Amino acid sequence: MEDGQDIEVDIGQARTWVRQGIGQIIDVRFPEEQEIFGSIAGAKQLPLSCLQRFCGYTPDPHCEEFSVRDLTAKERTDLTRALVGYADQQKSVLCLCRSGNRSLVAARLLRALGYARAYSVQGGTEAWQDAAHLPDIKSSSSPGDKVVA
């Protein structure tokens, strides 16, 4: 299993990649979390549970490996088409959750599917909000595009 170092990026790097247009954020939190805590401006919403279903992934409580079952060529093609709206293989895919745990699972699943530049953002939205110079979280519960610092 990969260690987390080459699959995780810090908030500063993630923000740089997004601003340069070479990174895209996928928020893997539950919709309820996104409503309560807000979401990163421009992030695609793809809960981890949906990604796991797309991949045919079933957690094995006795195994720490994150793998995708063998997919047929048609299933892989269908999955790639389904993910097109969420993840561009030509860009770095930055998976984000509340604290960084689910995003690590998501990044590993995407890598298993051929997304070589899938990463988990260290610290998740908690770290993103704590970085005062990154006021990019929008409140979903308030009208308009109010930014929450």
Order of alpha helices (4+ residues) and beta strands (2+ residues): beta-alpha-beta-alpha-beta-beta-alpha-alpha-beta-alpha-beta-alpha-beta-beta
